[in-house]
Amino acid sequence: MTIRPLPDSPPRIRASRPADVLGVVPYLLGFHPAEDVVLVLLSRTTVVLTARTDLASIASTAALVAMVEDLADLHGADSVVVVAYAAERAPVTRLLEGLPARLDGVRLVDLLHVDGDRWFSLLCRSGCCPPEGTPYDLAGSRTAAEAVWAGLTAWPSRDDLRRLAEPPTDRLDERRALVDRVAERLLPVAPGQLAATLRQVQRLRGAVPGEEECAELAVAMFDVDVRHGVWLAQTRADAPGAVALWSRVVRATVDPFRTAPLCQLATAGWLSGDGALMSVCLEALAEVDPGARLVRTLDMINRLALPPSWWDEPPGSTGRG
């Protein structure tokens, strides 16, 4: 599931019609959805959380009801807009037709099916919505334009976003030889390696690291103490630069050194408000090293949809540490 909590200073974009909602959803998620169910959870009239899951992964209407009610309870939402993106109508109807009668304590503002060209409201019973659907145009959407103006971005698809977390596919023998040489030099780590790695991260943030520098970071953080120390040193202020740095390291690093860079990129994505990036990193980590302590921590953060402000709470309280 992709979950994106409300940022600390969210842009104010008014969406009063289904077409307005469809214009802004990709920017709330960070990518354009397809064959997905999107939940836009609100407290009164303010979006508090946007969540997405694969349409095919929802086993039943009861499972969707539980998902909506659990997220609403966790984040203090009192209403929801449900949007199903699917080329075919039948699977959407089977999943969503029983939703209005089964939701308890959460008001269903609208229930939309979007087939890529037209939208259909499954709540409309007054005849105002044509049976053939209503065309919509994201390119001409006011809310999409306002989202872009506010600095929000949306990848063309989730697959495009997922490529940020993929390993390199070129020059693999050269890359393995490089990390082997670096590992011979750095492992086992010497006293003071954490401080040296923190200095290197600070120096490279906002720069374009070379391949050897990427290898040095990945190999040094193969040590668990260095990995956790670098992770705890991340800040929300530095998150955008950290996304750029760790994206580069992830795309340059081969196994078995990918876990730490992926954890760093997932955290930087979350701290910068990009829950979609965090989600694709966690998917990659589930294949690389699902049992790592830091991976489990990040998965918990994602499942609970903790806001980035949680990071600023004192270690040992309800925050990190």
C-alpha positions as CSV (number, residue, x, y, z in Angstrom):
1,M,0.0,0.0,0.0
2,T,1.1,3.5,-0.8
3,I,0.2,6.0,2.0
4,R,0.8,9.7,2.0
5,P,0.0,11.7,5.1
6,L,-0.8,15.4,5.0
7,P,2.4,17.5,5.0
8,D,3.0,20.0,7.8
9,S,2.2,23.0,5.5
10,P,-0.2,21.6,2.8
11,P,-1.2,23.7,-0.2
12,R,-4.8,24.8,-0.2
13,I,-6.5,23.5,-3.4
14,R,-10.3,23.6,-3.5
15,A,-11.9,20.5,-5.1
16,S,-15.7,20.6,-5.2
17,R,-16.5,18.3,-8.2
18,P,-15.3,14.8,-9.2
19,A,-13.2,16.2,-12.0
20,D,-11.4,18.5,-9.5
21,V,-10.7,15.5,-7.3
22,L,-9.3,13.5,-10.2
23,G,-7.1,16.4,-11.2
24,V,-5.3,16.5,-7.8
25,V,-5.2,12.8,-6.9
26,P,-2.0,12.0,-8.8
27,Y,-0.2,14.9,-7.0
28,L,-1.5,13.7,-3.6
29,L,-0.1,10.3,-4.4
30,G,3.1,11.3,-6.2
31,F,2.2,9.3,-9.4
32,H,-0.7,8.7,-11.8
33,P,-2.6,5.6,-10.6
34,A,-3.8,2.7,-12.8
35,E,-5.7,-0.4,-11.8
36,D,-5.7,1.0,-8.2
37,V,-8.1,1.9,-5.5
38,V,-7.3,5.4,-4.0
39,L,-8.7,6.6,-0.6
40,V,-8.8,10.3,0.0
41,L,-9.5,10.7,3.7
42,L,-10.8,14.0,5.1
43,S,-11.3,15.6,8.5
44,R,-14.2,18.0,7.8
45,T,-13.1,19.4,4.5
46,T,-9.3,19.0,4.8
47,V,-7.4,16.0,3.3
48,V,-5.5,14.2,6.1
49,L,-4.3,11.1,4.2
50,T,-4.2,9.7,0.7
51,A,-3.7,5.9,0.4
52,R,-3.5,3.6,-2.6
53,T,-3.5,-0.1,-3.1
54,D,-3.7,-2.5,-6.1
55,L,-7.3,-3.1,-7.1
56,A,-6.5,-6.8,-7.5
57,S,-5.0,-7.1,-4.0
58,I,-8.3,-6.3,-2.2
59,A,-9.9,-9.6,-1.4
60,S,-13.4,-8.4,-0.7
61,T,-15.7,-5.5,0.1
62,A,-15.2,-6.3,3.8
63,A,-11.5,-6.0,3.4
64,L,-11.9,-2.5,1.8
65,V,-14.3,-1.5,4.6
66,A,-11.8,-2.5,7.2
67,M,-9.1,-0.6,5.5
68,V,-11.1,2.6,5.3
69,E,-12.3,2.4,8.9
70,D,-8.9,1.6,10.3
71,L,-7.2,4.4,8.5
72,A,-10.0,6.9,9.4
73,D,-9.8,5.9,13.0
74,L,-6.0,6.2,13.1
75,H,-5.9,9.6,11.5
76,G,-9.1,11.2,12.8
77,A,-10.9,11.3,9.4
78,D,-14.6,11.5,9.3
79,S,-15.2,11.1,5.6
80,V,-13.7,9.6,2.5
81,V,-13.7,9.8,-1.3
82,V,-13.0,6.4,-2.9
83,V,-11.7,6.3,-6.5
84,A,-11.2,3.0,-8.4
85,Y,-9.0,3.3,-11.4
86,A,-9.7,0.4,-13.8
87,A,-10.2,-0.1,-17.5
88,E,-13.0,-2.6,-16.9
89,R,-16.2,-1.9,-14.9
90,A,-17.0,-5.4,-13.7
91,P,-14.3,-5.8,-11.0
92,V,-15.0,-2.3,-9.7
93,T,-18.7,-3.0,-9.4
94,R,-18.1,-6.3,-7.6
95,L,-15.8,-4.6,-5.0
96,L,-17.5,-1.3,-4.5
97,E,-21.3,-1.8,-4.9
98,G,-21.7,-2.9,-1.2
99,L,-19.5,-0.2,0.3
100,P,-22.0,2.5,1.0
101,A,-24.2,0.2,3.2
102,R,-21.3,-1.3,5.1
103,L,-19.2,1.7,6.1
104,D,-19.7,2.6,9.7
105,G,-18.7,6.0,11.2
106,V,-17.1,7.3,8.0
107,R,-19.2,9.3,5.6
108,L,-18.7,8.4,1.9
109,V,-18.5,11.6,0.0
110,D,-18.2,10.0,-3.4
111,L,-17.5,6.6,-5.0
112,L,-15.9,7.0,-8.4
113,H,-14.8,4.6,-11.1
114,V,-12.3,6.0,-13.6
115,D,-11.5,4.1,-16.8
116,G,-8.8,6.5,-18.1
117,D,-11.1,8.6,-20.2
118,R,-14.3,9.0,-18.2
119,W,-15.4,8.9,-14.6
120,F,-18.6,7.3,-13.2
121,S,-20.1,8.1,-9.8
122,L,-21.5,4.9,-8.3
123,L,-23.4,7.0,-5.7
124,C,-25.3,9.1,-8.3
125,R,-29.0,8.1,-8.4
126,S,-30.5,11.4,-9.6
127,G,-29.8,11.1,-13.3
128,C,-27.3,13.9,-13.3
129,C,-24.4,11.6,-14.3
130,P,-24.8,10.2,-17.8
131,P,-24.7,6.4,-18.0
132,E,-21.8,6.5,-20.5
133,G,-19.7,8.4,-18.0
134,T,-18.3,11.9,-17.9
135,P,-15.2,12.8,-19.9
136,Y,-12.3,14.5,-18.0
137,D,-9.1,16.1,-19.0
138,L,-6.2,16.1,-16.6
139,A,-4.1,18.3,-18.9
140,G,-6.7,21.1,-18.6
141,S,-7.5,20.5,-14.9
142,R,-7.5,23.5,-12.7
143,T,-6.6,21.5,-9.6
144,A,-3.7,19.8,-11.4
145,A,-2.3,23.1,-12.4
146,E,-2.7,24.4,-8.8
147,A,-0.9,21.3,-7.5
148,V,2.0,21.9,-9.9
149,W,2.1,25.6,-9.0
150,A,2.3,24.5,-5.3
151,G,5.3,22.4,-6.0
152,L,3.7,19.0,-6.0
153,T,4.9,16.4,-8.6
154,A,3.5,13.2,-10.1
155,W,5.4,10.5,-11.9
156,P,3.7,9.2,-15.1
157,S,3.1,5.8,-13.4
158,R,4.1,3.8,-10.3
159,D,6.4,1.7,-12.5
160,D,8.4,4.9,-13.4
161,L,8.7,5.7,-9.7
162,R,9.7,2.1,-8.9
163,R,12.8,2.4,-11.1
164,L,14.3,4.7,-8.6
165,A,14.7,1.8,-6.2
166,E,15.9,-0.7,-8.8
167,P,19.5,-2.0,-8.9
168,P,21.8,-1.2,-11.8
169,T,21.6,-3.4,-14.8
170,D,24.7,-2.3,-16.7
171,R,28.5,-3.0,-16.1
172,L,27.7,-5.4,-13.3
173,D,31.1,-7.1,-13.3
174,E,32.8,-3.7,-13.0
175,R,30.5,-2.6,-10.2
176,R,31.0,-5.8,-8.3
177,A,34.8,-5.5,-8.7
178,L,34.6,-1.9,-7.3
179,V,32.6,-2.8,-4.2
180,D,34.9,-5.8,-3.6
181,R,37.9,-3.5,-3.6
182,V,36.1,-1.0,-1.3
183,A,35.0,-3.8,1.0
184,E,38.6,-5.0,1.3
185,R,39.6,-1.5,2.4
186,L,36.7,-0.6,4.7
187,L,35.5,-3.9,6.2
188,P,35.5,-4.7,9.1
189,V,35.0,-1.0,9.9
190,A,37.6,0.8,12.0
191,P,36.8,3.0,15.0
192,G,35.7,6.3,13.8
193,Q,34.1,5.0,10.6
194,L,30.7,6.4,11.6
195,A,32.0,9.9,12.0
196,A,33.9,9.6,8.6
197,T,30.7,8.4,6.9
198,L,28.6,11.2,8.4
199,R,31.2,13.7,7.1
200,Q,31.1,12.1,3.7
201,V,27.3,12.2,3.6
202,Q,27.3,15.9,4.6
203,R,29.9,16.7,1.9
204,L,28.0,14.8,-0.9
205,R,24.5,15.9,-0.1
206,G,23.5,18.3,-2.9
207,A,26.5,17.1,-5.1
208,V,26.7,14.3,-7.6
209,P,28.7,11.4,-6.0
210,G,31.1,9.4,-8.2
211,E,30.8,5.6,-8.4
212,E,33.6,5.0,-5.9
213,E,32.0,7.4,-3.4
214,C,28.6,5.6,-3.8
215,A,30.4,2.3,-3.2
216,E,32.1,3.7,-0.1
217,L,28.8,4.8,1.4
218,A,27.1,1.5,0.7
219,V,29.9,-0.6,2.0
220,A,30.5,1.4,5.2
221,M,26.8,1.1,6.0
222,F,27.0,-2.7,5.7
223,D,28.1,-2.3,9.3
224,V,24.9,-2.2,11.4
225,D,26.2,0.5,13.8
226,V,27.2,2.8,11.0
227,R,23.9,2.1,9.2
228,H,21.8,3.1,12.2
229,G,24.0,6.1,13.0
230,V,23.7,7.5,9.6
231,W,19.9,6.8,9.6
232,L,19.4,8.6,12.9
233,A,21.4,11.6,11.7
234,Q,18.9,12.4,8.9
235,T,16.8,15.6,9.2
236,R,13.7,16.8,7.6
237,A,15.6,20.0,6.5
238,D,18.1,17.9,4.6
239,A,15.6,15.4,3.1
240,P,15.4,16.8,-0.5
241,G,19.2,16.7,-0.8
242,A,19.2,13.2,0.8
243,V,16.7,11.9,-1.8
244,A,19.0,13.0,-4.6
245,L,22.1,11.5,-2.9
246,W,20.6,8.1,-2.0
247,S,18.8,7.8,-5.3
248,R,22.2,7.9,-6.9
249,V,23.8,5.5,-4.5
250,V,20.9,3.0,-4.9
251,R,21.1,3.1,-8.6
252,A,24.9,2.4,-8.4
253,T,25.0,-0.3,-5.8
254,V,24.8,-4.1,-6.2
255,D,24.0,-6.8,-3.7
256,P,24.8,-7.5,-0.9
257,F,25.2,-3.8,-0.1
258,R,21.8,-2.5,-1.2
259,T,19.9,-2.6,2.1
260,A,21.3,0.5,3.8
261,P,21.1,2.8,0.7
262,L,17.5,1.7,0.2
263,C,16.7,2.4,3.9
264,Q,18.2,5.8,3.6
265,L,16.3,6.6,0.4
266,A,13.0,5.3,2.0
267,T,13.5,7.5,5.0
268,A,14.5,10.6,2.9
269,G,11.4,10.1,0.8
270,W,9.2,9.9,3.9
271,L,10.8,12.9,5.5
272,S,10.3,15.0,2.3
273,G,6.6,14.0,2.2
274,D,7.0,11.4,-0.6
275,G,5.3,8.4,0.8
276,A,5.2,6.8,-2.7
277,L,9.0,6.7,-2.9
278,M,9.1,5.2,0.6
279,S,6.6,2.5,-0.5
280,V,8.6,1.4,-3.6
281,C,11.8,1.3,-1.5
282,L,10.1,-1.0,1.0
283,E,9.0,-3.2,-1.8
284,A,12.6,-3.5,-3.0
285,L,13.7,-4.1,0.6
286,A,11.2,-6.9,1.0
287,E,13.1,-8.8,-1.7
288,V,16.6,-7.8,-0.5
289,D,16.6,-8.0,3.3
290,P,13.1,-8.2,4.8
291,G,14.3,-9.2,8.3
292,A,16.6,-6.3,8.9
293,R,15.7,-4.3,12.0
294,L,15.7,-1.0,10.2
295,V,13.5,-2.4,7.4
296,R,10.9,-3.5,10.0
297,T,11.0,-0.1,11.6
298,L,10.4,1.6,8.2
299,D,7.6,-0.8,7.4
300,M,5.9,0.1,10.7
301,I,6.2,3.8,10.0
302,N,4.6,3.2,6.6
303,R,1.8,1.0,7.8
304,L,0.9,3.5,10.6
305,A,1.2,6.4,8.1
306,L,3.2,8.3,10.7
307,P,3.7,12.0,9.6
308,P,7.2,13.3,9.1
309,S,6.8,15.5,12.2
310,W,7.1,12.3,14.3
311,W,10.8,12.2,13.4
312,D,11.3,15.4,15.4
313,E,9.9,14.0,18.7
314,P,12.6,13.3,21.3
315,P,14.2,9.8,21.0
316,G,12.9,7.4,23.5
317,S,9.4,9.1,23.8
318,T,6.9,8.2,21.1
319,G,9.4,9.1,18.4
320,R,12.5,7.4,17.0
321,G,15.3,6.0,19.0
